[in-house]
Amino acid sequence: MEVVSTSVGKFTVDLFNKLNETNKGKNIFFSPWSVSAALALTYLGAKGATATEMAAVLHFTQGAGAEASSSVARPSRGRPKRRKLDPENKQAADIHSGFKKLLSAINKPRSTYSLRSANRIYVEKTFLLVPTYIQLSKNYYKAEPQKINFKTAPEQSGKEINAWVEKQTEGKIKNLLGPRDVTNSTKLILINAIYFKAEWEVKFKAEDTELQPFRLSKNKTKPVKMMHMRKTFPVLIMETMNFKMIELPYVKRELSMFILLPDDIKDNTTGLEQVRKPAT
């Protein structure tokens, strides 16, 4: 799983920088694991230049081509030809095996918290999928491709996809796709749903919440509801990287939330820019 951990870490930095470029002054909330896992599922069916480009972007091991040596789908023109896997392509197998192990670990039932990650591909029903891809997507990603009628029933297709996402997220995400997101020209939709719920090891008291100034820049603040607590938590002070970090553990300390606080803001930026420079 180390190769996957490394690739997801590098991809996280790249994706964050790109999202930050296009969302200046806005909050960003995303799951790099979800994006990596979903794209790895499509990488499984890529070949040639597409596979090479995807591997580079996702930071997969250099030279690791997709294990399924034919494209994911194509218009129906009779039965698709079966293609054999390349048994020598160990690097690609390591990538997908790594994702399989991580998905299994993530979705393992636990009594202390709930964490689930699920992938699904919806494909226009007139497209035939390569049998090898169907087999491998189920084996590595527990994601059997779903045939759906985008061409003549795009609205109903959107509702079906939204229902699946709502179920996977325990009702937290409703109507992921809007009425205009699915059209009769849609050929494929790639979905990853991730759900997490846990109790804090030390809970904040709701009555200790009060309005406090939140610094947006050196001279600009905004009143925000803040929770207060006086407890001892692990703290890391990174003087060379211009931030402090605190760990807030969940029950049984199997998982934690890490919060980074930039050092004193010295200009009109948020302070996060100074944290990001050494990190990238």
C-alpha positions as CSV (number, residue, x, y, z in Angstrom):
1,M,0.0,0.0,0.0
2,E,3.0,2.3,0.3
3,V,3.1,3.1,-3.4
4,V,-0.6,4.2,-3.2
5,S,0.0,6.2,-0.1
6,T,2.9,8.0,-1.7
7,S,1.1,8.7,-5.0
8,V,-2.0,10.0,-3.2
9,G,0.1,12.3,-1.0
10,K,1.8,13.9,-4.1
11,F,-1.4,14.2,-6.0
12,T,-3.0,15.9,-2.9
13,V,-0.5,18.7,-3.1
14,D,-0.9,19.1,-6.9
15,L,-4.7,19.1,-6.7
16,F,-4.8,21.5,-3.7
17,N,-2.6,24.0,-5.6
18,K,-4.8,23.8,-8.7
19,L,-8.0,24.2,-6.7
20,N,-6.5,27.2,-4.9
21,E,-5.6,28.9,-8.1
22,T,-9.2,28.7,-9.3
23,N,-10.8,29.5,-6.0
24,K,-9.0,32.6,-4.8
25,G,-10.4,33.9,-1.5
26,K,-12.8,30.9,-1.2
27,N,-12.9,28.0,1.2
28,I,-11.9,24.7,-0.2
29,F,-13.2,21.3,1.0
30,F,-12.2,18.2,-0.9
31,S,-11.2,14.5,-0.5
32,P,-8.0,13.8,-2.4
33,W,-8.5,10.1,-1.6
34,S,-11.9,10.1,-3.3
35,V,-10.6,11.8,-6.4
36,S,-7.5,9.4,-6.6
37,A,-9.6,6.3,-6.1
38,A,-12.2,7.3,-8.6
39,L,-9.6,8.2,-11.2
40,A,-7.6,5.0,-10.5
41,L,-10.8,3.1,-11.4
42,T,-10.8,4.7,-14.8
43,Y,-7.0,4.3,-15.1
44,L,-7.7,0.6,-14.9
45,G,-9.3,0.8,-18.3
46,A,-6.9,3.2,-20.0
47,K,-4.2,2.5,-22.5
48,G,-1.6,4.1,-24.6
49,A,-1.0,7.9,-24.2
50,T,-4.1,8.2,-22.0
51,A,-2.7,5.7,-19.5
52,T,0.7,7.4,-19.5
53,E,-0.8,10.9,-18.9
54,M,-3.1,9.6,-16.1
55,A,-0.2,7.8,-14.4
56,A,1.9,11.0,-14.5
57,V,-0.9,13.2,-13.1
58,L,-1.8,10.7,-10.4
59,H,1.9,10.1,-9.5
60,F,1.7,6.4,-10.1
61,T,5.0,4.5,-10.6
62,Q,6.7,5.6,-13.8
63,G,6.0,3.0,-16.5
64,A,3.0,1.5,-14.8
65,G,0.5,1.1,-17.5
66,A,-3.1,0.3,-17.0
67,E,-3.7,-3.4,-16.3
68,A,-6.7,-3.7,-18.5
69,S,-5.2,-3.3,-22.0
70,S,-8.3,-1.9,-23.7
71,S,-10.5,1.1,-23.3
72,V,-13.4,1.1,-20.8
73,A,-16.2,1.4,-23.2
74,R,-17.1,1.9,-26.8
75,P,-20.3,2.2,-28.9
76,S,-22.1,-1.1,-29.4
77,R,-20.9,-2.7,-32.6
78,G,-21.3,-6.4,-31.8
79,R,-19.5,-8.3,-29.1
80,P,-16.3,-6.7,-27.8
81,K,-13.1,-8.6,-28.3
82,R,-11.6,-10.1,-25.2
83,R,-8.1,-9.0,-24.4
84,K,-5.6,-10.7,-22.2
85,L,-3.9,-9.0,-19.3
86,D,-0.2,-8.3,-19.5
87,P,1.3,-10.6,-16.8
88,E,4.5,-8.6,-16.8
89,N,2.8,-5.4,-15.8
90,K,3.6,-5.8,-12.1
91,Q,3.7,-2.0,-11.4
92,A,0.2,-1.5,-12.6
93,A,-1.0,-4.5,-10.5
94,D,0.7,-3.1,-7.5
95,I,-1.2,0.2,-7.9
96,H,-4.6,-1.4,-8.1
97,S,-3.8,-4.0,-5.4
98,G,-2.8,-1.1,-3.2
99,F,-6.1,0.6,-3.7
100,K,-7.9,-2.7,-3.1
101,K,-6.2,-3.1,0.3
102,L,-6.8,0.5,1.3
103,L,-10.5,0.3,0.3
104,S,-10.8,-2.9,2.3
105,A,-9.2,-1.3,5.4
106,I,-11.3,1.8,5.1
107,N,-14.6,-0.1,4.8
108,K,-13.8,-2.6,7.6
109,P,-16.6,-2.4,10.2
110,R,-15.6,-0.8,13.5
111,S,-17.4,-0.1,16.7
112,T,-15.7,3.3,17.4
113,Y,-16.5,5.1,14.1
114,S,-18.1,4.8,10.7
115,L,-16.0,5.2,7.6
116,R,-17.0,4.1,4.1
117,S,-15.8,4.8,0.6
118,A,-17.6,3.6,-2.5
119,N,-16.9,4.0,-6.2
120,R,-19.3,3.6,-9.1
121,I,-19.3,4.1,-12.8
122,Y,-22.5,4.8,-14.7
123,V,-22.2,4.2,-18.5
124,E,-24.7,4.9,-21.3
125,K,-26.4,1.5,-21.9
126,T,-25.7,1.5,-25.6
127,F,-22.0,1.2,-24.9
128,L,-20.5,-2.2,-24.4
129,L,-17.9,-2.6,-21.7
130,V,-14.8,-4.7,-22.2
131,P,-15.3,-7.9,-20.1
132,T,-11.8,-7.7,-18.6
133,Y,-12.5,-4.2,-17.3
134,I,-15.8,-5.3,-15.7
135,Q,-14.0,-8.2,-13.9
136,L,-11.1,-6.1,-12.7
137,S,-13.2,-3.1,-11.5
138,K,-15.2,-5.5,-9.3
139,N,-12.1,-7.3,-8.1
140,Y,-10.0,-4.2,-7.2
141,Y,-12.6,-1.5,-6.5
142,K,-15.8,-3.4,-5.6
143,A,-17.3,-1.2,-8.4
144,E,-19.5,-3.1,-10.9
145,P,-20.2,-0.6,-13.8
146,Q,-23.8,0.3,-14.1
147,K,-25.6,0.5,-17.4
148,I,-28.0,3.5,-17.5
149,N,-30.2,5.2,-20.0
150,F,-28.6,8.6,-20.4
151,K,-29.6,8.9,-24.1
152,T,-33.4,8.8,-23.7
153,A,-34.0,9.3,-20.0
154,P,-31.3,11.7,-18.6
155,E,-33.5,13.1,-15.9
156,Q,-34.4,9.7,-14.5
157,S,-30.7,8.7,-14.7
158,G,-29.7,11.7,-12.6
159,K,-32.3,10.8,-10.0
160,E,-31.0,7.2,-9.9
161,I,-27.4,8.4,-9.3
162,N,-28.5,10.9,-6.7
163,A,-30.4,8.1,-4.8
164,W,-27.2,6.0,-4.7
165,V,-25.1,8.9,-3.4
166,E,-27.7,9.7,-0.8
167,K,-27.8,6.1,0.4
168,Q,-24.0,5.8,0.6
169,T,-23.7,9.1,2.6
170,E,-26.5,8.3,5.1
171,G,-28.6,11.0,3.6
172,K,-26.0,13.7,4.1
173,I,-25.6,14.4,0.4
174,K,-28.8,15.0,-1.5
175,N,-29.2,15.9,-5.2
176,L,-25.6,15.8,-6.0
177,L,-26.5,16.2,-9.7
178,G,-28.7,19.0,-10.8
179,P,-31.3,18.9,-13.6
180,R,-28.8,20.2,-16.2
181,D,-25.8,18.0,-15.1
182,V,-27.1,14.9,-17.0
183,T,-28.1,15.2,-20.7
184,N,-28.9,12.9,-23.5
185,S,-25.3,13.3,-24.7
186,T,-23.8,12.1,-21.4
187,K,-21.8,8.9,-21.9
188,L,-20.2,8.2,-18.5
189,I,-20.4,9.5,-15.0
190,L,-17.8,8.6,-12.4
191,I,-18.8,8.8,-8.7
192,N,-17.0,8.4,-5.4
193,A,-19.0,8.7,-2.2
194,I,-17.2,8.9,1.2
195,Y,-18.9,8.9,4.6
196,F,-17.4,9.5,8.1
197,K,-18.9,9.8,11.5
198,A,-17.2,9.6,14.9
199,E,-17.4,11.0,18.4
200,W,-14.7,13.2,19.8
201,E,-12.6,11.8,22.6
202,V,-13.1,15.1,24.5
203,K,-16.3,16.8,23.4
204,F,-16.8,20.6,23.2
205,K,-19.6,21.9,25.3
206,A,-22.2,23.7,23.1
207,E,-22.8,26.4,25.8
208,D,-19.1,27.4,25.5
209,T,-19.6,28.6,21.9
210,E,-19.4,32.3,21.4
211,L,-18.7,34.9,18.7
212,Q,-15.0,35.8,18.3
213,P,-13.1,37.7,15.6
214,F,-11.7,35.4,13.0
215,R,-8.7,36.9,11.1
216,L,-9.0,37.0,7.3
217,S,-5.8,39.0,6.9
218,K,-3.6,41.3,8.9
219,N,-6.2,44.0,9.3
220,K,-9.5,42.3,8.4
221,T,-11.5,40.2,10.7
222,K,-15.0,38.5,10.7
223,P,-17.1,37.5,13.7
224,V,-17.4,33.7,13.8
225,K,-18.9,31.2,16.3
226,M,-16.0,29.5,18.0
227,M,-15.9,26.6,20.5
228,H,-13.7,26.9,23.6
229,M,-12.1,24.2,25.7
230,R,-9.2,24.0,28.2
231,K,-7.5,20.6,27.8
232,T,-4.1,19.2,27.0
233,F,-3.7,18.1,23.3
234,P,-0.7,17.2,21.2
235,V,0.7,20.3,19.5
236,L,3.5,20.6,16.9
237,I,5.2,23.9,16.5
238,M,6.9,24.3,13.1
239,E,8.9,27.5,13.2
240,T,10.6,26.9,9.9
241,M,7.2,26.3,8.2
242,N,5.3,29.2,9.8
243,F,2.6,27.3,11.5
244,K,1.4,25.3,14.6
245,M,-0.6,22.1,14.4
246,I,-2.9,20.5,16.9
247,E,-4.3,17.0,17.0
248,L,-7.9,16.4,18.1
249,P,-8.4,12.7,18.5
250,Y,-11.7,10.8,18.1
251,V,-12.8,8.1,20.5
252,K,-10.1,5.4,21.2
253,R,-7.6,7.5,19.3
254,E,-7.8,5.4,16.1
255,L,-8.3,8.5,14.0
256,S,-7.7,12.2,14.6
257,M,-8.3,15.6,13.1
258,F,-5.3,17.8,12.5
259,I,-5.7,21.6,12.4
260,L,-3.0,23.9,11.1
261,L,-2.8,27.5,12.4
262,P,-0.6,30.0,10.4
263,D,1.7,32.1,12.5
264,D,1.0,35.8,12.9
265,I,-0.3,37.3,9.6
266,K,2.1,40.0,8.4
267,D,0.4,41.2,5.2
268,N,-3.0,41.2,3.3
269,T,-2.9,37.4,2.7
270,T,-4.6,34.8,5.0
271,G,-1.3,33.5,6.3
272,L,-2.0,30.1,4.6
273,E,0.2,31.2,1.6
274,Q,3.2,31.2,3.9
275,V,2.4,27.7,5.2
276,R,1.8,26.3,1.7
277,K,5.1,27.5,0.2
278,P,7.5,25.3,2.2
279,A,5.0,22.4,2.0
280,T,5.0,22.4,-1.8
